[in-house]
């Protein structure tokens, strides 16, 4: 096996408020540390662009080998802001689950771009090759949700899940959220969709005698569906967003309130869904329902819950989201329900449970190419 070595600095830019993007980066840096235990890593927030420029100027002047690791759309914008052609010692990386227009602008600037195979566009590949940006393709996206991390999160919040003690049949659902679409538009996960999901999940849990954990995320109910303006108050305090509220009110028609509990996401304390994944993993009979537009959460769940995941399609999904979940189903990793909650039958072409994680593949590529 080839020994991986790297002598230099690693700077990671965390996108403010983008949990999925942050988890991609934490997963990759965890994989780097696993290979280089003594490697130091500096984290900086995406809002601190001027500080980042000063740091990179210093690294450039001192000719230090430096890896700049960014993620998603915000990361592409950061690269455009800080890129200097005169600093070849700075190795620039972007990991993303979707190709945005801004990614075309960083071709030739980013040394390496990592993304799921389902997101690949042939024209983007050709342009990347012509401009000298290396593309790394993975199944799913990088994340930091190892079994150890899930258990750690559960131990941290164990009291919040004490009501599930001795329950043999446990389900969880993660509600969908508003997602970026092309041309800077937003695709909305609506309250109407949430109510339909509540009816299906409520009947499923009542008939199967499952206790239910309900999770939402930073994007759930974030935009007003009429004006497409961001609701700045959402997930900032105790008030629950309109989409989650619609789900809970509808669910109460089918399940006794003692049989379910909402774990409302809040930016101040984060979310509890990783603890939820651990509970499903350890349950005698566990089932995890996932929103089709959350590529990161789908990857986290599938990598940890062998055969216990169900993905629900929704209106916030784009073609790339659909390609991703179809590829996971074709690998035998999950079940997919359409928007009428009917199973979509996908022929299984291969099994991917033993695959190397996306985080490990990207970490190895970064360290190899940076050298």
C-alpha positions as a Markdown table, in Angstrom:
| # | Residue | x | y | z |
|---|---|---|---|---|
| 1 | Unk | 0.0 | 0.0 | 0.0 |
| 2 | Unk | 1.3 | 3.4 | -0.9 |
| 3 | Unk | 2.3 | 5.6 | 2.1 |
| 4 | Unk | 0.6 | 9.0 | 2.0 |
| 5 | Unk | 2.7 | 11.9 | 3.3 |
| 6 | Unk | 2.0 | 15.6 | 3.2 |
| 7 | Unk | 4.1 | 18.4 | 4.7 |
| 8 | Unk | 2.2 | 21.6 | 4.9 |
| 9 | Unk | -0.9 | 23.5 | 6.2 |
| 10 | Unk | -4.5 | 22.6 | 5.7 |
| 11 | Unk | -7.1 | 25.4 | 5.8 |
| 12 | Unk | -10.8 | 24.5 | 5.8 |
| 13 | Unk | -13.6 | 27.0 | 5.0 |
| 14 | Unk | -16.9 | 26.2 | 6.8 |
| 15 | Unk | -20.0 | 27.5 | 5.1 |
| 16 | Unk | -22.1 | 29.5 | 7.6 |
| 17 | Unk | -25.4 | 27.8 | 8.3 |
| 18 | Unk | -24.8 | 25.0 | 5.7 |
| 19 | Unk | -24.8 | 21.8 | 7.9 |
| 20 | Unk | -24.5 | 19.4 | 4.9 |
| 21 | Unk | -21.5 | 21.3 | 3.5 |
| 22 | Unk | -19.9 | 21.4 | 6.9 |
| 23 | Unk | -20.3 | 17.7 | 7.4 |
| 24 | Unk | -18.7 | 17.0 | 4.1 |
| 25 | Unk | -15.6 | 18.9 | 5.2 |
| 26 | Unk | -15.5 | 17.3 | 8.6 |
| 27 | Unk | -15.8 | 13.9 | 7.1 |
| 28 | Unk | -12.8 | 14.6 | 4.8 |
| 29 | Unk | -10.7 | 16.1 | 7.5 |
| 30 | Unk | -11.5 | 13.1 | 9.8 |
| 31 | Unk | -10.2 | 10.9 | 7.0 |
| 32 | Unk | -7.1 | 13.0 | 6.6 |
| 33 | Unk | -6.4 | 12.8 | 10.3 |
| 34 | Unk | -6.9 | 9.0 | 10.1 |
| 35 | Unk | -4.0 | 8.9 | 7.6 |
| 36 | Unk | -1.9 | 11.7 | 9.1 |
| 37 | Unk | -2.6 | 11.8 | 12.9 |
| 38 | Unk | -0.2 | 14.7 | 13.5 |
| 39 | Unk | -1.6 | 16.9 | 10.8 |
| 40 | Unk | -2.9 | 20.2 | 12.1 |
| 41 | Unk | -6.0 | 21.7 | 10.4 |
| 42 | Unk | -7.2 | 25.3 | 10.6 |
| 43 | Unk | -10.9 | 26.0 | 10.3 |
| 44 | Unk | -12.3 | 29.4 | 9.3 |
| 45 | Unk | -15.9 | 30.5 | 8.5 |
| 46 | Unk | -17.0 | 31.6 | 5.1 |
| 47 | Unk | -18.0 | 35.0 | 6.4 |
| 48 | Unk | -14.3 | 35.7 | 7.3 |
| 49 | Unk | -13.2 | 36.3 | 3.7 |
| 50 | Unk | -10.7 | 39.1 | 4.6 |
| 51 | Unk | -9.1 | 37.0 | 7.3 |
| 52 | Unk | -8.8 | 34.1 | 4.8 |
| 53 | Unk | -7.1 | 36.4 | 2.3 |
| 54 | Unk | -4.6 | 37.5 | 4.8 |
| 55 | Unk | -3.8 | 33.9 | 5.8 |
| 56 | Unk | -3.4 | 32.9 | 2.2 |
| 57 | Unk | -1.2 | 35.9 | 1.4 |
| 58 | Unk | 1.1 | 34.8 | 4.3 |
| 59 | Unk | 1.2 | 31.2 | 3.1 |
| 60 | Unk | 2.0 | 32.4 | -0.4 |
| 61 | Unk | 4.8 | 34.8 | 0.7 |
| 62 | Unk | 6.4 | 32.0 | 2.8 |
| 63 | Unk | 6.0 | 29.5 | 0.0 |
| 64 | Unk | 4.3 | 27.1 | 2.3 |
| 65 | Unk | 2.6 | 24.0 | 0.9 |
| 66 | Unk | -1.1 | 24.7 | 1.6 |
| 67 | Unk | -4.3 | 22.9 | 1.0 |
| 68 | Unk | -7.4 | 25.1 | 0.8 |
| 69 | Unk | -10.5 | 23.0 | 1.3 |
| 70 | Unk | -14.0 | 24.4 | 0.5 |
| 71 | Unk | -17.4 | 23.0 | -0.2 |
| 72 | Unk | -20.5 | 23.7 | -2.3 |
| 73 | Unk | -21.7 | 26.8 | -3.9 |
| 74 | Unk | -20.4 | 29.1 | -1.1 |
| 75 | Unk | -17.0 | 27.4 | -1.5 |
| 76 | Unk | -16.9 | 28.1 | -5.2 |
| 77 | Unk | -17.6 | 31.8 | -4.5 |
| 78 | Unk | -14.8 | 31.8 | -1.9 |
| 79 | Unk | -12.4 | 30.4 | -4.4 |
| 80 | Unk | -13.3 | 33.1 | -6.9 |
| 81 | Unk | -12.7 | 35.7 | -4.2 |
| 82 | Unk | -9.3 | 34.5 | -3.0 |
| 83 | Unk | -7.7 | 32.9 | -6.0 |
| 84 | Unk | -4.3 | 34.2 | -7.0 |
| 85 | Unk | -2.6 | 32.7 | -10.0 |
| 86 | Unk | 0.8 | 33.6 | -8.6 |
| 87 | Unk | 0.5 | 31.1 | -5.7 |
| 88 | Unk | 1.1 | 27.6 | -7.1 |
| 89 | Unk | 2.0 | 26.4 | -3.6 |
| 90 | Unk | -1.7 | 26.7 | -2.6 |
| 91 | Unk | -3.7 | 23.5 | -3.6 |
| 92 | Unk | -7.4 | 24.4 | -4.0 |
| 93 | Unk | -10.2 | 21.9 | -3.5 |
| 94 | Unk | -14.0 | 22.1 | -3.7 |
| 95 | Unk | -16.2 | 19.2 | -2.7 |
| 96 | Unk | -19.9 | 19.5 | -3.7 |
| 97 | Unk | -23.0 | 17.5 | -4.2 |
| 98 | Unk | -24.2 | 19.6 | -7.2 |
| 99 | Unk | -22.6 | 21.5 | -10.0 |
| 100 | Unk | -23.7 | 25.2 | -9.9 |
| 101 | Unk | -22.9 | 27.8 | -12.6 |
| 102 | Unk | -20.2 | 29.1 | -10.2 |
| 103 | Unk | -18.4 | 25.8 | -10.5 |
| 104 | Unk | -17.7 | 26.6 | -14.2 |
| 105 | Unk | -16.0 | 29.8 | -13.0 |
| 106 | Unk | -13.5 | 27.9 | -10.8 |
| 107 | Unk | -12.3 | 25.5 | -13.4 |
| 108 | Unk | -8.6 | 26.1 | -13.8 |
| 109 | Unk | -8.5 | 27.7 | -10.4 |
| 110 | Unk | -9.5 | 24.7 | -8.3 |
| 111 | Unk | -6.9 | 21.9 | -8.6 |
| 112 | Unk | -9.4 | 19.3 | -7.5 |
| 113 | Unk | -13.3 | 19.1 | -7.5 |
| 114 | Unk | -15.0 | 16.2 | -5.8 |
| 115 | Unk | -18.7 | 15.3 | -6.5 |
| 116 | Unk | -21.0 | 12.3 | -6.8 |
| 117 | Unk | -21.2 | 10.4 | -10.0 |
| 118 | Unk | -24.9 | 11.3 | -10.2 |
| 119 | Unk | -24.0 | 15.0 | -10.5 |
| 120 | Unk | -21.5 | 14.5 | -13.4 |
| 121 | Unk | -22.2 | 16.5 | -16.6 |
| 122 | Unk | -20.1 | 15.4 | -19.6 |
| 123 | Unk | -19.6 | 19.0 | -20.7 |
| 124 | Unk | -18.3 | 19.9 | -17.2 |
| 125 | Unk | -15.9 | 17.0 | -17.3 |
| 126 | Unk | -14.5 | 18.1 | -20.7 |
| 127 | Unk | -14.1 | 21.7 | -19.6 |
| 128 | Unk | -12.4 | 20.6 | -16.4 |
| 129 | Unk | -9.9 | 18.5 | -18.3 |
| 130 | Unk | -9.2 | 21.3 | -20.7 |
| 131 | Unk | -8.6 | 23.8 | -17.9 |
| 132 | Unk | -6.6 | 21.5 | -15.7 |
| 133 | Unk | -9.0 | 20.8 | -12.8 |
| 134 | Unk | -9.0 | 17.2 | -11.6 |
| 135 | Unk | -12.5 | 15.7 | -11.0 |
| 136 | Unk | -12.9 | 13.0 | -8.4 |
| 137 | Unk | -16.2 | 11.0 | -8.6 |
| 138 | Unk | -17.8 | 9.3 | -5.7 |
| 139 | Unk | -21.0 | 7.4 | -4.8 |
| 140 | Unk | -22.9 | 9.7 | -2.5 |
| 141 | Unk | -21.1 | 12.5 | -0.7 |
| 142 | Unk | -18.5 | 12.8 | 2.1 |
| 143 | Unk | -19.8 | 13.1 | 5.7 |
| 144 | Unk | -18.5 | 12.7 | 9.2 |
| 145 | Unk | -21.2 | 10.4 | 10.5 |
| 146 | Unk | -19.3 | 7.3 | 11.5 |
| 147 | Unk | -20.9 | 4.9 | 14.0 |
| 148 | Unk | -18.6 | 6.4 | 16.7 |
| 149 | Unk | -19.9 | 9.9 | 16.0 |
| 150 | Unk | -23.5 | 8.7 | 16.0 |
| 151 | Unk | -23.1 | 7.0 | 19.3 |
| 152 | Unk | -21.3 | 10.1 | 20.7 |
| 153 | Unk | -24.2 | 12.3 | 19.7 |
| 154 | Unk | -26.7 | 9.9 | 21.2 |
| 155 | Unk | -24.8 | 9.8 | 24.5 |
| 156 | Unk | -24.8 | 13.6 | 24.5 |
| 157 | Unk | -28.6 | 13.8 | 24.1 |
| 158 | Unk | -29.6 | 10.5 | 25.7 |
| 159 | Unk | -32.1 | 12.1 | 28.1 |
| 160 | Unk | -34.0 | 13.5 | 25.1 |
| 161 | Unk | -34.6 | 9.9 | 23.8 |
| 162 | Unk | -35.3 | 8.2 | 27.2 |
| 163 | Unk | -39.0 | 7.8 | 26.1 |
| 164 | Unk | -37.9 | 5.3 | 23.6 |
| 165 | Unk | -36.3 | 2.9 | 26.2 |
| 166 | Unk | -37.4 | -0.7 | 25.7 |
| 167 | Unk | -39.3 | 0.2 | 22.4 |
| 168 | Unk | -38.7 | -2.6 | 19.9 |
| 169 | Unk | -40.0 | -0.8 | 16.9 |
| 170 | Unk | -38.8 | 2.7 | 16.2 |
| 171 | Unk | -39.0 | 4.9 | 13.1 |
| 172 | Unk | -37.7 | 8.3 | 12.2 |
| 173 | Unk | -38.4 | 10.8 | 9.5 |
| 174 | Unk | -36.3 | 13.7 | 8.4 |
| 175 | Unk | -38.5 | 16.3 | 6.8 |
| 176 | Unk | -37.5 | 17.8 | 3.4 |
| 177 | Unk | -36.3 | 21.4 | 2.9 |
| 178 | Unk | -36.1 | 24.1 | 0.4 |
| 179 | Unk | -33.2 | 23.5 | -2.0 |
| 180 | Unk | -31.2 | 25.6 | -4.4 |
| 181 | Unk | -32.1 | 25.2 | -8.1 |
| 182 | Unk | -30.6 | 26.4 | -11.3 |
| 183 | Unk | -30.6 | 30.1 | -12.2 |
| 184 | Unk | -30.5 | 31.1 | -8.5 |
| 185 | Unk | -34.0 | 29.9 | -7.9 |
| 186 | Unk | -35.4 | 28.0 | -4.9 |
| 187 | Unk | -37.3 | 24.7 | -5.1 |
| 188 | Unk | -39.8 | 24.6 | -2.2 |
| 189 | Unk | -40.7 | 21.6 | 0.1 |
| 190 | Unk | -44.2 | 22.6 | 0.8 |
| 191 | Unk | -46.5 | 22.3 | 3.7 |
| 192 | Unk | -48.9 | 20.3 | 1.5 |
| 193 | Unk | -46.2 | 17.8 | 0.9 |
| 194 | Unk | -45.4 | 17.6 | 4.6 |
| 195 | Unk | -49.1 | 16.9 | 5.3 |
| 196 | Unk | -49.2 | 14.0 | 2.8 |
| 197 | Unk | -46.0 | 12.6 | 4.4 |
| 198 | Unk | -47.6 | 12.9 | 7.8 |
| 199 | Unk | -50.7 | 10.9 | 6.7 |
| 200 | Unk | -48.5 | 8.1 | 5.2 |
| 201 | Unk | -46.0 | 8.0 | 8.1 |
| 202 | Unk | -48.9 | 8.2 | 10.7 |
| 203 | Unk | -50.7 | 5.2 | 9.1 |
| 204 | Unk | -47.4 | 3.3 | 8.7 |
| 205 | Unk | -46.4 | 3.8 | 12.4 |
| 206 | Unk | -49.9 | 3.2 | 13.8 |
| 207 | Unk | -50.4 | 0.0 | 11.8 |
| 208 | Unk | -46.9 | -1.3 | 12.5 |
| 209 | Unk | -46.9 | -0.1 | 16.1 |
| 210 | Unk | -43.8 | 2.0 | 15.6 |
| 211 | Unk | -42.7 | 4.9 | 17.9 |
| 212 | Unk | -41.7 | 7.9 | 15.7 |
| 213 | Unk | -38.9 | 10.5 | 16.0 |
| 214 | Unk | -39.4 | 13.5 | 13.8 |
| 215 | Unk | -36.5 | 15.7 | 12.6 |
| 216 | Unk | -36.4 | 18.7 | 10.4 |
| 217 | Unk | -33.4 | 20.7 | 9.1 |
| 218 | Unk | -32.1 | 24.2 | 8.5 |
| 219 | Unk | -33.8 | 24.3 | 5.1 |
| 220 | Unk | -37.3 | 23.1 | 6.3 |
| 221 | Unk | -39.8 | 25.9 | 5.9 |
| 222 | Unk | -37.0 | 28.4 | 5.2 |
| 223 | Unk | -38.6 | 30.2 | 2.3 |
| 224 | Unk | -42.1 | 31.7 | 1.9 |
| 225 | Unk | -43.6 | 29.7 | -1.0 |
| 226 | Unk | -45.4 | 32.8 | -2.3 |
| 227 | Unk | -42.7 | 35.5 | -2.3 |
| 228 | Unk | -39.7 | 33.1 | -2.2 |
| 229 | Unk | -38.2 | 35.4 | 0.4 |
| 230 | Unk | -36.2 | 33.8 | 3.3 |
| 231 | Unk | -38.0 | 33.6 | 6.6 |
| 232 | Unk | -35.2 | 35.0 | 8.8 |
| 233 | Unk | -36.8 | 33.8 | 12.0 |
| 234 | Unk | -37.0 | 30.2 | 11.0 |
| 235 | Unk | -35.0 | 27.8 | 13.3 |
| 236 | Unk | -33.6 | 30.7 | 15.3 |
| 237 | Unk | -35.8 | 30.4 | 18.4 |
| 238 | Unk | -38.7 | 28.4 | 19.9 |
| 239 | Unk | -41.2 | 29.1 | 17.1 |
| 240 | Unk | -41.6 | 26.1 | 14.8 |
| 241 | Unk | -41.6 | 26.7 | 11.0 |
| 242 | Unk | -44.9 | 26.4 | 9.1 |
| 243 | Unk | -43.9 | 23.2 | 7.2 |
| 244 | Unk | -43.0 | 21.3 | 10.3 |
| 245 | Unk | -46.2 | 22.7 | 12.0 |
| 246 | Unk | -48.3 | 21.4 | 9.2 |
| 247 | Unk | -46.7 | 17.9 | 9.5 |
| 248 | Unk | -47.2 | 17.7 | 13.3 |
| 249 | Unk | -50.9 | 18.8 | 13.1 |
| 250 | Unk | -51.7 | 16.3 | 10.4 |
| 251 | Unk | -49.7 | 13.5 | 12.1 |
| 252 | Unk | -51.8 | 14.0 | 15.3 |
| 253 | Unk | -54.9 | 12.8 | 13.3 |
| 254 | Unk | -53.3 | 9.4 | 13.0 |
| 255 | Unk | -51.1 | 8.8 | 16.0 |
| 256 | Unk | -51.4 | 9.4 | 19.7 |
| 257 | Unk | -49.2 | 12.2 | 20.8 |
| 258 | Unk | -47.4 | 9.9 | 23.2 |
| 259 | Unk | -46.1 | 7.9 | 20.3 |
| 260 | Unk | -44.1 | 10.6 | 18.5 |
| 261 | Unk | -41.8 | 13.4 | 19.4 |
| 262 | Unk | -40.4 | 16.4 | 17.4 |
| 263 | Unk | -36.7 | 17.3 | 17.6 |
| 264 | Unk | -36.8 | 20.8 | 16.1 |
| 265 | Unk | -33.6 | 22.0 | 14.5 |
| 266 | Unk | -32.3 | 25.2 | 16.0 |
| 267 | Unk | -29.2 | 27.1 | 14.7 |
| 268 | Unk | -28.0 | 27.7 | 18.3 |
| 269 | Unk | -28.0 | 24.1 | 19.4 |
| 270 | Unk | -27.9 | 22.2 | 16.0 |
| 271 | Unk | -29.9 | 19.1 | 15.3 |
| 272 | Unk | -30.3 | 15.7 | 16.9 |
| 273 | Unk | -30.7 | 13.5 | 13.8 |
| 274 | Unk | -27.3 | 11.8 | 14.2 |
| 275 | Unk | -28.5 | 10.5 | 17.6 |
| 276 | Unk | -31.7 | 9.4 | 15.8 |
| 277 | Unk | -29.6 | 7.4 | 13.3 |
| 278 | Unk | -27.8 | 5.6 | 16.2 |
| 279 | Unk | -31.2 | 4.7 | 17.7 |
| 280 | Unk | -32.4 | 3.3 | 14.4 |
| 281 | Unk | -29.2 | 1.4 | 14.0 |
| 282 | Unk | -29.5 | -0.3 | 17.4 |
| 283 | Unk | -33.2 | -0.8 | 17.4 |
| 284 | Unk | -34.6 | -4.4 | 17.1 |
| 285 | Unk | -36.8 | -3.1 | 14.2 |
| 286 | Unk | -35.8 | 0.3 | 12.9 |
| 287 | Unk | -36.8 | 2.3 | 9.8 |
| 288 | Unk | -35.5 | 5.7 | 8.6 |
| 289 | Unk | -37.5 | 7.8 | 6.1 |
| 290 | Unk | -35.4 | 10.4 | 4.3 |
| 291 | Unk | -36.1 | 13.4 | 2.0 |
| 292 | Unk | -35.0 | 12.9 | -1.6 |
| 293 | Unk | -33.3 | 16.3 | -1.9 |
| 294 | Unk | -30.9 | 15.8 | 1.0 |
| 295 | Unk | -27.9 | 14.1 | -0.7 |
| 296 | Unk | -25.8 | 14.4 | 2.5 |
| 297 | Unk | -28.3 | 12.9 | 4.9 |
| 298 | Unk | -29.0 | 10.1 | 2.5 |
| 299 | Unk | -25.3 | 9.3 | 2.3 |
| 300 | Unk | -25.0 | 9.4 | 6.1 |
| 301 | Unk | -28.0 | 7.1 | 6.6 |
| 302 | Unk | -27.2 | 4.6 | 3.9 |
| 303 | Unk | -23.5 | 4.2 | 5.1 |
| 304 | Unk | -24.7 | 3.5 | 8.7 |
| 305 | Unk | -28.1 | 1.8 | 8.4 |
| 306 | Unk | -27.7 | -1.2 | 6.2 |
| 307 | Unk | -31.1 | -1.9 | 4.6 |
| 308 | Unk | -33.1 | 0.3 | 7.0 |
| 309 | Unk | -33.6 | 3.4 | 4.8 |
| 310 | Unk | -36.5 | 4.6 | 2.7 |
| 311 | Unk | -36.2 | 7.7 | 0.5 |
| 312 | Unk | -39.3 | 9.8 | -0.2 |
| 313 | Unk | -39.3 | 11.9 | -3.4 |
| 314 | Unk | -40.5 | 15.5 | -3.2 |
| 315 | Unk | -40.9 | 18.7 | -5.2 |
| 316 | Unk | -37.6 | 20.2 | -4.0 |
| 317 | Unk | -35.6 | 17.5 | -5.9 |
| 318 | Unk | -33.9 | 18.2 | -9.2 |
| 319 | Unk | -32.6 | 15.8 | -11.8 |
| 320 | Unk | -29.3 | 15.3 | -10.0 |
| 321 | Unk | -31.1 | 14.4 | -6.7 |
| 322 | Unk | -33.1 | 11.8 | -8.6 |
| 323 | Unk | -30.1 | 10.3 | -10.3 |
| 324 | Unk | -28.4 | 10.0 | -6.9 |
| 325 | Unk | -31.2 | 8.1 | -5.2 |
| 326 | Unk | -31.7 | 5.9 | -8.3 |
| 327 | Unk | -28.0 | 5.0 | -8.2 |
| 328 | Unk | -28.3 | 4.1 | -4.5 |
| 329 | Unk | -31.4 | 2.0 | -5.1 |
| 330 | Unk | -29.7 | 0.2 | -8.1 |
| 331 | Unk | -26.8 | -0.6 | -5.7 |
| 332 | Unk | -29.3 | -2.3 | -3.3 |
| 333 | Unk | -28.8 | 0.4 | -0.7 |
| 334 | Unk | -32.3 | 1.7 | -0.2 |
| 335 | Unk | -36.0 | 1.8 | -1.1 |
| 336 | Unk | -37.5 | 4.7 | -2.9 |
| 337 | Unk | -41.1 | 6.0 | -2.6 |
| 338 | Unk | -42.7 | 8.3 | -5.2 |
| 339 | Unk | -44.7 | 11.3 | -4.1 |
| 340 | Unk | -47.8 | 9.1 | -3.8 |
| 341 | Unk | -45.8 | 6.8 | -1.5 |
| 342 | Unk | -45.7 | 4.0 | -3.9 |
| 343 | Unk | -42.4 | 2.0 | -4.1 |
| 344 | Unk | -40.4 | 2.6 | -7.3 |
| 345 | Unk | -39.0 | -0.7 | -8.4 |
| 346 | Unk | -35.3 | -0.4 | -9.4 |
| 347 | Unk | -33.4 | -3.5 | -10.7 |
| 348 | Unk | -30.4 | -4.1 | -8.4 |
| 349 | Unk | -27.2 | -4.1 | -10.4 |
| 350 | Unk | -24.6 | -4.3 | -7.6 |
| 351 | Unk | -24.2 | -4.1 | -3.9 |
| 352 | Unk | -22.2 | -1.2 | -2.5 |
| 353 | Unk | -22.2 | -1.7 | 1.3 |
| 354 | Unk | -18.5 | -2.5 | 1.3 |
| 355 | Unk | -17.6 | 0.6 | -0.7 |
| 356 | Unk | -14.9 | 2.9 | 0.5 |
| 357 | Unk | -16.5 | 6.0 | 1.9 |
| 358 | Unk | -16.6 | 9.2 | -0.2 |
| 359 | Unk | -14.7 | 11.0 | 2.5 |
| 360 | Unk | -11.8 | 8.5 | 2.4 |
| 361 | Unk | -11.7 | 8.6 | -1.4 |
| 362 | Unk | -11.5 | 12.4 | -1.4 |
| 363 | Unk | -9.0 | 12.6 | 1.4 |
| 364 | Unk | -6.7 | 10.2 | -0.4 |
| 365 | Unk | -7.0 | 12.1 | -3.7 |
| 366 | Unk | -6.3 | 15.4 | -2.0 |
| 367 | Unk | -3.2 | 14.2 | -0.3 |
| 368 | Unk | -1.9 | 12.3 | -3.4 |
| 369 | Unk | -2.4 | 15.2 | -5.8 |
| 370 | Unk | -1.3 | 17.9 | -3.3 |
| 371 | Unk | 2.1 | 16.1 | -3.1 |
